[in-house]
């Protein structure tokens, strides 16, 4: 039986983008069915597993030489909403314009799925046998927590990943420019979800008689404090490696200024000088609690006696929920009630020896770029695989202009066509060299 021709990664990505997998509701089934057909057409044995038949996950395995444990390659097929956004090209048309492929999911995370798939298909066609098996996993539901995707697989089907110790996924590999230098961040760790509900109480009353200093006024004070001040500085090992790596790649005097971030007495002052880049780096050096939702009051003429403020809390690696509560109490005082509403432990920082292999692969693929360790400020499916003892590296290689990076989760998400082919080739090289 003849095998299907291998699609090029751009054509495959166009096909994936054209499936509307906006989460919620996700509806990844048609996209998974298509991708499953691509793998089966190339002679792969595949498995589909689902908590909900409309939201399956695909697993395809490329057998290795048995000289190393398996390595998990994971990418998700669900995408965030386009509601309320104005696009220059329809978000699910996957059009190519101005040398770029436009569409929701091109960067997050169907681009990774397409490049990984083509790298695996080419390896099989060329007779490339990696040191250990490659377990490719196309996941549902990453954008809404992973209950139908990685979390489901880890809890219900851990046998699919038996023996694996390391994974490759989103969260790094993309180029950025700083002080005119091209950097490639490689994720070694990520922050942890630690959502907090803050409750403020005061006297209720009739709206016709203003009351000073009650729940609404307390809310204003809390929001003002959270806007002006940060939680304490913490220099974690992965953040130190990240700041050191960036500063080593930058010219004088930027490198000297950046290194001052590692002095806790100067960290916040230096961050304030760095503008938007400082806001990003700040998240790597603090636990954070960002106010996102307010609940209070039922009628226009009733002063509420209680207001709840939801905080999107993120903990640095190595910290626990009690650390978040302690730091918030010290910042906001005792008149607020604090409760952790959701905590999801994050993965341990990944092994630096394997980081060096990934860094060497990037240097060979782009001698002008400098690989740098990276701490992801959000979360990925890495936290779920960590429960099986699998450490993750963020390594989805793409060469992107700064104007494109900012389109992730926003309107006009896109990537240069040429970088999709480049990324697939870099992943093929990694397949040959990365040992589990």
C-alpha positions as CSV (number, residue, x, y, z in Angstrom):
1,X,0.0,0.0,0.0
2,X,1.5,3.3,-1.1
3,X,1.8,6.1,1.5
4,X,0.4,9.5,1.1
5,X,2.8,12.3,0.0
6,X,4.1,14.4,2.9
7,X,2.4,17.8,3.0
8,X,4.6,20.8,3.4
9,X,4.2,22.5,6.9
10,X,2.6,25.6,5.4
11,X,-0.2,23.7,3.6
12,X,-0.7,21.5,6.7
13,X,-1.0,24.6,9.0
14,X,-3.5,26.1,6.6
15,X,-5.6,23.0,6.8
16,X,-5.5,23.0,10.6
17,X,-6.3,26.7,10.9
18,X,-9.5,26.2,8.8
19,X,-11.0,24.1,11.5
20,X,-12.7,26.5,13.9
21,X,-11.6,25.1,17.3
22,X,-12.4,28.1,19.4
23,X,-12.5,27.1,23.0
24,X,-15.1,27.2,24.4
25,X,-16.6,24.9,23.1
26,X,-13.4,23.5,21.4
27,X,-15.0,20.9,19.1
28,X,-11.5,19.6,18.1
29,X,-12.9,16.3,16.7
30,X,-12.9,17.3,13.0
31,X,-9.4,18.7,13.3
32,X,-8.1,15.6,15.1
33,X,-9.8,13.3,12.5
34,X,-8.0,15.2,9.7
35,X,-4.6,15.1,11.5
36,X,-5.1,11.4,12.3
37,X,-5.6,10.7,8.6
38,X,-2.3,12.5,7.8
39,X,-0.4,10.3,10.2
40,X,-2.2,7.1,9.1
41,X,-1.5,8.0,5.5
42,X,2.2,8.1,6.4
43,X,2.1,4.6,8.0
44,X,1.9,5.7,11.7
45,X,0.0,3.8,14.3
46,X,-2.2,6.2,16.1
47,X,-4.5,6.3,19.2
48,X,-7.4,8.7,19.9
49,X,-8.6,9.1,23.5
50,X,-11.4,11.4,24.7
51,X,-13.3,12.4,27.8
52,X,-15.9,13.8,25.4
53,X,-16.2,12.4,21.9
54,X,-16.4,16.0,20.5
55,X,-13.0,16.7,22.1
56,X,-10.5,13.9,21.4
57,X,-6.8,13.8,21.7
58,X,-4.5,12.2,19.2
59,X,-1.3,10.2,20.0
60,X,1.1,9.1,17.3
61,X,4.4,7.3,18.1
62,X,7.6,7.3,16.0
63,X,9.6,4.3,17.2
64,X,13.2,4.9,18.3
65,X,16.4,2.8,18.7
66,X,15.6,2.0,22.3
67,X,18.8,3.8,23.5
68,X,17.0,6.4,25.5
69,X,13.6,6.9,27.1
70,X,10.7,8.3,25.0
71,X,10.3,12.0,24.5
72,X,6.8,13.6,24.5
73,X,6.1,16.2,21.8
74,X,2.9,18.0,22.6
75,X,0.9,20.7,20.9
76,X,-2.8,21.8,21.4
77,X,-5.4,22.2,18.7
78,X,-7.9,24.5,20.5
79,X,-7.6,28.2,20.1
80,X,-8.8,31.3,21.9
81,X,-11.8,33.4,20.8
82,X,-11.7,36.1,18.0
83,X,-14.8,37.8,19.4
84,X,-14.6,41.6,19.5
85,X,-11.5,41.6,17.3
86,X,-11.2,43.2,13.9
87,X,-9.0,41.2,11.5
88,X,-7.5,42.3,8.2
89,X,-8.0,38.7,6.9
90,X,-10.6,36.3,8.1
91,X,-9.3,34.4,11.2
92,X,-10.1,30.9,9.9
93,X,-9.4,31.4,6.2
94,X,-5.7,30.7,6.5
95,X,-4.9,33.2,3.8
96,X,-1.3,34.0,2.7
97,X,-0.7,37.7,2.2
98,X,2.5,39.8,2.3
99,X,4.6,36.6,2.8
100,X,2.7,35.7,6.0
101,X,0.1,33.1,6.9
102,X,-2.8,34.7,8.7
103,X,-5.2,32.9,11.1
104,X,-6.1,32.1,14.6
105,X,-3.8,29.4,16.0
106,X,-0.9,30.1,13.6
107,X,1.3,31.0,16.6
108,X,-0.7,29.4,19.4
109,X,-0.5,26.5,18.9
110,X,-1.5,24.9,15.5
111,X,1.8,26.1,14.1
112,X,3.6,23.9,16.5
113,X,1.3,20.9,15.6
114,X,2.0,21.4,11.9
115,X,5.7,21.7,12.2
116,X,6.0,18.8,14.6
117,X,3.8,16.6,12.3
118,X,5.9,17.3,9.2
119,X,9.2,16.8,11.1
120,X,7.9,13.3,12.2
121,X,6.6,12.4,8.7
122,X,9.9,13.4,7.1
123,X,11.9,11.5,9.7
124,X,9.9,8.3,9.0
125,X,10.2,8.8,5.2
126,X,13.9,9.4,5.4
127,X,14.5,6.4,7.7
128,X,15.6,8.6,10.6
129,X,15.4,6.6,13.9
130,X,15.7,8.8,17.0
131,X,17.5,7.6,20.2
132,X,14.1,6.9,21.9
133,X,10.5,6.9,20.8
134,X,8.8,10.2,20.0
135,X,5.3,10.4,21.4
136,X,3.5,13.1,19.5
137,X,0.3,14.3,21.3
138,X,-2.2,16.7,19.7
139,X,-4.2,18.0,22.6
140,X,-7.7,19.5,23.3
141,X,-8.6,22.1,25.8
142,X,-5.3,23.7,26.7
143,X,-6.7,27.2,26.5
144,X,-9.3,26.4,29.1
145,X,-7.3,24.4,31.6
146,X,-6.8,21.0,29.9
147,X,-9.6,19.0,31.6
148,X,-10.4,17.4,28.3
149,X,-6.8,17.3,27.1
150,X,-3.5,16.9,29.0
151,X,-5.1,16.6,32.4
152,X,-7.5,13.9,31.2
153,X,-4.6,11.9,29.6
154,X,-2.3,12.2,32.6
155,X,-5.1,11.1,35.0
156,X,-6.8,8.4,32.9
157,X,-4.1,7.2,30.5
158,X,-0.7,7.6,32.0
159,X,0.4,4.3,30.3
160,X,0.6,6.3,27.0
161,X,3.6,8.1,28.4
162,X,5.3,5.3,30.3
163,X,9.1,5.8,30.6
164,X,9.0,9.4,29.4
165,X,11.0,11.9,31.4
166,X,11.1,15.0,29.2
167,X,8.7,16.8,26.8
168,X,8.9,19.4,24.1
169,X,6.0,21.9,23.8
170,X,5.0,25.6,23.6
171,X,6.5,28.4,25.6
172,X,9.8,29.0,23.9
173,X,11.9,28.8,20.8
174,X,10.5,32.0,19.3
175,X,12.9,34.8,18.4
176,X,12.6,38.3,19.9
177,X,14.7,41.5,19.5
178,X,16.2,43.3,22.4
179,X,18.7,46.2,22.0
180,X,19.1,45.1,18.3
181,X,20.1,41.5,19.3
182,X,18.1,38.4,18.3
183,X,17.3,36.2,21.2
184,X,15.7,32.7,21.3
185,X,14.0,32.0,24.6
186,X,13.9,28.3,25.6
187,X,11.4,27.6,28.4
188,X,12.9,25.9,31.4
189,X,10.1,26.6,33.8
190,X,6.7,28.4,34.2
191,X,4.7,30.1,36.9
192,X,1.9,28.5,38.9
193,X,-1.8,29.4,38.9
194,X,-2.9,30.7,42.3
195,X,-6.2,32.4,42.0
196,X,-7.3,34.5,45.0
197,X,-10.7,35.9,46.1
198,X,-10.4,39.1,48.1
199,X,-13.5,40.1,50.1
200,X,-14.2,43.6,51.4
201,X,-17.0,44.4,53.9
202,X,-18.6,47.5,55.2
203,X,-22.0,49.0,56.2
204,X,-24.8,48.6,53.6
205,X,-27.2,51.4,53.1
206,X,-29.4,53.5,50.9
207,X,-27.7,54.9,47.9
208,X,-29.2,58.4,48.5
209,X,-27.0,58.8,51.6
210,X,-23.3,58.4,50.7
211,X,-21.2,56.5,53.3
212,X,-17.5,57.1,53.6
213,X,-14.9,54.4,54.1
214,X,-17.2,51.4,53.4
215,X,-16.7,48.4,51.1
216,X,-16.6,50.4,47.9
217,X,-14.1,52.9,49.2
218,X,-12.0,50.0,50.5
219,X,-12.1,48.5,47.0
220,X,-10.8,51.7,45.5
221,X,-7.9,51.7,48.0
222,X,-7.0,48.1,47.2
223,X,-7.1,48.7,43.5
224,X,-4.9,51.8,43.9
225,X,-2.4,49.8,45.9
226,X,-2.3,46.9,43.5
227,X,-1.8,49.3,40.6
228,X,1.1,51.2,42.3
229,X,3.0,48.6,44.2
230,X,4.3,45.1,43.6
231,X,4.8,42.1,45.8
232,X,8.4,41.4,47.0
233,X,11.2,40.7,44.6
234,X,12.4,37.0,44.4
235,X,15.4,36.0,42.3
236,X,14.7,32.3,41.5
237,X,17.3,30.1,39.8
238,X,15.5,30.1,36.5
239,X,15.0,33.9,36.6
240,X,18.6,34.4,37.4
241,X,19.6,32.2,34.4
242,X,17.2,34.1,32.2
243,X,18.4,37.6,33.2
244,X,22.1,36.5,33.0
245,X,21.5,35.0,29.6
246,X,19.9,38.1,28.2
247,X,22.5,40.4,29.6
248,X,25.3,38.2,28.2
249,X,23.8,38.7,24.7
250,X,23.3,42.4,24.9
251,X,25.8,45.2,24.2
252,X,27.1,47.8,26.7
253,X,25.5,49.6,28.5
254,X,22.3,47.6,28.3
255,X,24.0,44.5,29.6
256,X,25.2,46.3,32.7
257,X,21.8,47.8,33.4
258,X,20.0,44.5,33.0
259,X,22.3,42.7,35.4
260,X,21.2,45.2,38.2
261,X,17.9,43.4,38.1
262,X,19.6,40.6,40.1
263,X,20.2,43.0,43.0
264,X,16.9,42.9,44.9
265,X,17.6,46.4,46.3
266,X,17.6,47.8,42.7
267,X,15.3,45.4,40.9
268,X,12.1,47.5,41.0
269,X,13.9,50.7,40.2
270,X,15.6,49.2,37.1
271,X,12.3,47.6,35.9
272,X,10.6,51.1,36.0
273,X,13.3,52.3,33.6
274,X,12.7,49.5,31.0
275,X,9.1,50.4,29.9
276,X,7.1,47.7,28.4
277,X,10.0,45.2,28.5
278,X,10.2,46.0,32.2
279,X,6.6,45.0,32.7
280,X,7.3,41.6,31.1
281,X,10.5,41.0,33.1
282,X,8.8,42.1,36.3
283,X,6.5,39.0,36.1
284,X,9.7,36.8,36.3
285,X,10.9,38.5,39.4
286,X,7.7,38.7,41.5
287,X,4.7,36.7,42.5
288,X,1.8,38.6,40.9
289,X,-1.9,39.2,41.7
290,X,-3.7,41.0,38.9
291,X,-7.3,42.2,39.6
292,X,-9.6,40.9,36.9
293,X,-13.2,40.5,38.2
294,X,-15.3,42.5,40.6
295,X,-18.6,41.3,42.1
296,X,-20.7,43.5,44.4
297,X,-24.0,45.3,44.6
298,X,-27.5,44.2,43.3
299,X,-29.4,47.4,43.0
300,X,-28.5,51.0,41.9
301,X,-30.0,52.4,45.1
302,X,-28.3,50.1,47.6
303,X,-24.8,50.6,48.9
304,X,-23.3,47.1,49.0
305,X,-22.1,45.7,52.3
306,X,-19.7,43.2,50.6
307,X,-17.6,43.3,47.5
308,X,-15.5,40.4,46.1
309,X,-12.5,41.1,43.9
310,X,-10.9,38.2,42.0
311,X,-7.2,38.2,41.5
312,X,-5.4,36.2,38.8
313,X,-2.5,35.1,41.0
314,X,0.7,33.6,39.6
315,X,3.4,32.1,41.8
316,X,7.0,31.7,40.9
317,X,8.5,28.2,40.9
318,X,9.2,27.0,44.4
319,X,6.5,29.1,46.1
320,X,3.2,27.9,47.6
321,X,-0.2,29.4,48.2
322,X,0.6,30.5,51.7
323,X,3.3,32.7,50.3
324,X,0.8,34.5,48.1
325,X,-1.5,35.1,51.0
326,X,1.3,36.3,53.3
327,X,2.6,38.7,50.7
328,X,-0.9,40.1,49.9
329,X,-1.7,40.6,53.6
330,X,1.5,42.5,54.1
331,X,0.7,44.7,51.1
332,X,-3.1,45.2,51.7
333,X,-3.5,45.0,55.5
334,X,-5.8,43.0,57.7
335,X,-9.2,44.5,56.7
336,X,-9.4,42.4,53.6
337,X,-10.3,38.7,53.7
338,X,-8.3,36.5,51.4
339,X,-9.0,33.0,50.0
340,X,-7.2,30.9,47.5
341,X,-9.8,29.7,45.0
342,X,-7.6,27.6,42.7
343,X,-4.1,26.4,42.9
344,X,-2.3,24.3,40.3
345,X,1.3,23.4,41.1
346,X,3.7,24.1,38.3
347,X,6.5,21.9,36.9
348,X,10.0,21.8,38.4
349,X,12.6,23.7,36.3
350,X,13.9,21.5,33.5
351,X,17.4,20.0,33.2
352,X,20.1,22.4,32.0
353,X,22.1,19.7,30.2
354,X,19.3,19.1,27.7
355,X,18.8,22.8,27.4
356,X,22.4,23.0,26.1
357,X,21.5,20.6,23.4
358,X,18.5,22.7,22.3
359,X,20.6,25.8,22.5
360,X,23.3,24.3,20.2
361,X,20.6,23.3,17.7
362,X,19.3,26.8,17.5
363,X,22.8,28.3,17.2
364,X,23.5,26.0,14.2
365,X,20.1,26.9,12.6
366,X,20.6,30.6,13.1
367,X,24.2,31.7,14.0
368,X,22.9,35.3,14.5
369,X,20.7,34.3,17.4
370,X,21.5,33.8,21.1
371,X,19.6,31.1,23.0
372,X,18.4,32.2,26.5
373,X,16.8,30.3,29.3
374,X,13.2,31.4,29.9
375,X,10.6,31.5,32.6
376,X,7.0,31.5,31.2
377,X,4.8,33.9,33.0
378,X,1.6,32.1,32.2
379,X,1.0,28.3,32.2
380,X,1.1,25.5,29.6
381,X,0.2,21.9,29.6
382,X,3.6,21.3,31.0
383,X,2.1,21.4,34.5
384,X,-0.1,18.4,33.8
385,X,2.8,16.3,32.4
386,X,4.8,17.2,35.4
387,X,2.5,15.0,37.5
388,X,4.0,12.0,35.7
389,X,7.6,13.2,36.4
390,X,7.9,14.6,32.9
391,X,9.9,17.9,32.7
392,X,9.1,20.2,29.8
393,X,11.1,22.5,27.5
394,X,9.3,25.3,25.6
395,X,10.9,24.8,22.1
396,X,8.7,25.7,19.1
397,X,11.3,27.4,16.8
398,X,10.0,30.3,14.8
399,X,11.8,33.5,13.6
400,X,9.3,36.3,14.2
401,X,9.4,40.1,13.9
402,X,8.3,41.9,17.0
403,X,5.2,43.2,15.2
404,X,4.0,39.6,14.9
405,X,4.7,38.3,18.4
406,X,2.1,40.7,19.8
407,X,-0.7,39.1,17.7
408,X,-0.8,36.0,19.8
409,X,-4.3,35.8,21.3
410,X,-5.0,39.1,19.5
411,X,-6.3,40.2,16.1
412,X,-4.2,39.4,12.9
413,X,-2.3,36.5,14.4
414,X,0.2,35.4,11.7
415,X,3.7,34.2,11.0
416,X,6.1,34.5,8.0
417,X,5.6,31.6,5.6
418,X,9.3,30.9,5.5
419,X,9.7,30.5,9.2
420,X,7.2,27.6,9.3
421,X,9.4,25.6,7.0
422,X,12.5,26.6,9.0
423,X,10.9,25.5,12.2
424,X,10.0,22.1,10.9
425,X,13.6,21.5,9.8
426,X,14.9,22.6,13.2
427,X,12.5,20.2,14.9
428,X,13.7,17.4,12.6
429,X,17.3,18.1,13.7
430,X,16.2,18.1,17.3
431,X,14.5,14.7,16.8
432,X,17.9,13.3,15.8
433,X,19.9,14.8,18.7
434,X,17.6,15.2,21.8
435,X,17.8,12.2,24.2
436,X,15.1,11.5,26.8
